[in-house]
Each structure stands twice: as structure tokens, then as C-alpha cells.
Amino acid sequence: MNLDRAVLAFAGCVVLTSVVLAWLVSPYWLLLTAFAGANMLQASFTGFCPAAMVFKKLGVGSGTAFS
């Protein structure tokens, strides 16, 4: 798995987990979905992605989007 796929998989897991928690526990969990979406939007403009930095430190190989 390369860095791009790891970041996208992580973002997808955060969004799906947030939706399930909002359904089962409290609608306030949708704030986590909004945070994930805002982070993806800012990363698309700036190229800065904290999740990509963490995955790089964990040894995940480079992709093409987050270099």
C-alpha cells in the first residue's frame, strides 16, 4: 500500500466511523466528518496533510499525491 491509498483509506474510515457513531450515539459525531472533509479540502489546496506525515514516519512508501 502506498501513501496515497493509506491516507484515503484512513479518511474513509474516519468518515464511516463518524457516521455510524452519529447514528448510534449522538449527531454531534458528524462534527468529526466535517473536520475530515475540511482537512481533505485544505490538503488539496496546500499539499499539507498531517495524516500523510504520520504514515511516512510509520514507513509507508511514497505515492504521487503527497510527496
C-alpha positions, 0 to 999 in steps of 0.5 A: 500500500502506498501513501496515497491509498493509506491516507484515503483509506484512513479518511474513509474510515474516519468518515464511516466511523463518524457516521455510524457513531452519529447514528448510534450515539449522538449527531454531534459525531458528524462534527468529526466528518466535517473536520475530515472533509475540511482537512481533505479540502485544505490538503488539496489546496496546500499539499499539507496533510498531517495524516500523510506525515504520520504514515511516512514516519510509520514507513509507508512508501511514497505515492504521487499525491503527497510527496 
